[in-house]
């Protein structure tokens, strides 16, 4: 493969990664925002259950959207590994492994959403429970999906974003600032999970909001750079000026 062909291949791979990441973010955003804003009513199991029953199709659409987001993330991990494996294969392997574990946890965590639907399905075998008990069980499933379940997969976002940032810096495919922001994202999620799991009684929502804000500052510019500009390949073939 000539140098030009290699550059074109790397640039194409970078743009595919940007597209997959963009689709992952869009699908994830719809799933999380709809469920957290239009379904869950904090502290009110009856109202939350009522929202699910009243808009079951949209709730199912949010679940499917979340599953599609994991499919996009799965192929994003493979694409990023292909993009960076010649830069530093151990770091690229850490990135890939972190993505795959996070995807597996997210897919399993989706069972909590299906559990809520099952509890509210009015099946004959559930008639031994009264409506208040069924609402409470559905609320438990939603709490598990959006707190502990989400937190477990975010554990692996830390090595994912940190290794991603290091690879960006080492490869010089993208501006170094993007690599630094991605590493900060990884640290932010680590602090968020540390606070959430070890000190839940003191855990304020501001930690999650800051982690998400850090993710936006690091992730969104990187996504659009990959999608629009691809990879700056020249520094791999020539010394940096």
N, C-alpha and C positions, 0 to 999 in steps of 0.2 A: 504494500500500500504506500503510495506516494505521500509526501508531507501534506499536500493540498487535500488529498482524499481523506487523510486522517483528521485534518482540521475540520473538514465538512462533516465527517462522521461524529466527531465530538460535539460540534455545534448543533447537529440534529438531535443527538441524544439529550443535550441540555434543554433544548426547546420541548422535547417530549416530556422531560422531567417537570418543566414549568407547567405544561398543560395538565399533567396528572395531578400535580400539587394543587393547581387552581380548582380542578374538578373536585378534589378531596375537600378543600376548604368550603366550597359552595354547598356540597352535599352535607357536610358536617354542620355547617351553620344553620341550614334549614332544620335539620333534625334537632339539634340542641336548643335553638331559639324557640322553635314551635313548642316543644315539650315543656321547656322551663317557663315560657311566657304565657302559653295558652292552655296548658294542661294542669301543671302543678300549682296548687294553692297552698302555700306554706301553712302547716298546722291544721289543715282542714281536709280530712280524708273524704268526707262526703262530697264536698265541692269538686275535689280532684277526680273522684270516680265519676261524678256527673259530667265533667268535661270530656272524659274518655268516651263515655257512652253516647254523649250528644254528637261528638265528632269523631266517631270510630275510624272512618275512612282516612281522615287527615292524620290521626294518630298512627295508623298503619303506614301511611305514606311517609311519615317521619321516621318510622322504624326502618322501612326499606331504604330511605335516603341514607340513614346511618350505615346500613350494610353496604350500600354502594360506595360510601366514603371509604370503607375499609378495603374494598376491592381496588379502588384508585390508589390507596396508600400502599397496598401490597405490591402493585406494579411500579409505584414510585420508588419503593425501596430497591427493587431489582434494577430499575433504570439508573438510580444514583450509584449503586454498586458498580454497574457497568461503566459509568462515567468516571468514577474515581479509583477503580481497582489498580490502575497503573500508577496512580499518584502515591498511594500508601494502602496496600492490600489489607493489613491488619486493621487500620482505622475504618476502611470501607466495609470490612466484615463486621465490625462492631456496629456500624450504622445499620447494615442489613439485618443483623440478628435482633437489634433493638426494635426495628420496624416490624419484623415478623412476630415477635412476642407481643408487642402492643396490639397488632391486628388480631391475633388469636384471643387475647383477653377481651378485646372489644366485641368480637363476634359472640363469645360465650356470655358476655355481660348483656347482650341483647335478649337473652332468655328471660331476664327480669321483666322486660317490657311485654314479652309474650305471656309471661306469668300473670301480669296485671290484667291482660285481656282475658285470659282463661278464667281468672277469679270472677270477673264481671260478666262472664258469658251466659249466666243464668242456666247452666247445665243442671240436669236433674240431680247429679251426685253432690251438688253444692247446696242443696236445699236444707241440709243439716245445719247450715250456718245462717244466722240472721243478717239482714242487709248491713248493719253497722260493722259486723265482723268481716264481711266480704270487702267493704270499703277500706277497712283498716289493713287488710291483707294486701289489697291492691296498692295502697299507699306505701306499704313496706317495700314492695317490689320496686316501685318507682324511686324510693329513697336509696335503695341498694344500687340501682342502675346509675343514678346521678350523683352519688356521693362516693361510697367505697369502691364500687365497680369502676367508675370513671377514674378514681384516684389510683387504682391498681395499674391501669394501662398507662397513666401519666408518669408512673415511675420510670418507664422505659423511654419516655420522651427526653429525659435528661441525657442519657448516653447517646441517643439519636441526634439531638440538636448539637450537643457538644462535639461529637465526632464529625458531624456535618460541617460545623464551623471551622474546625481544624483543617478539614480537607479543602474547604474553600480557600483558607489562608495559604496552605501549602501548594495547592494547584495553581493559584492565581487565575483561575478561570473567571472569577468574579472579583469585584473590588473587595479589598481586605476588610472594609468596614462591615460588609455583610457577614463575613465569617465571625467577626467579633460580636455582632448583634445576635447571631445564632447561638454562640456560646453563652451569652448573657441569658438568652431564652432558656437554655438548659439549666443554668444555675437557678433561675427564677422558678422553674417548675419543681426543682429539688427542694427549695425552701418552702414552696407551697405545700408539697406533699408532707414534708417534715412537720409543719405546723398542723396540718389537717389530721394526720394520723396519731401524732404523739400528744397533742394538746387540743383535742376537739372542743373541750369546754371553753377554751379561750380563743378558738379559731374564728377570726372575723372574715367576712366576705371580701374585705379589701385585699387580702392576700390573693384570692382567686382573681379578682379584678386586675390587680397589678400584674399577675402572671399572664393573663390574657392580653393585657395592654402591651406587655413586653413581647409577647408572641406576635402581635400585630406589627410592631415596629421592626422586628427582625424578619418575620416571615413574608409580609406583603411585598416589601421592596424586592426581596430575593425572588419571589414568585414571578413578578412582572419582568425582572431583569432576565431570568431564565427564559421566560415565554417570548419576550420581544427581542432581546439582544443575543440570547444563547450564551455561549462560552467564549471567552477571550483566550484563544489557544496559543498565540504567539509566544508567551513567556515560557512555555514548556520546551520550545525549540531554540530559543535565544535567551541569553542572560537578560535580566531586567535592567533597564537603563537607569 
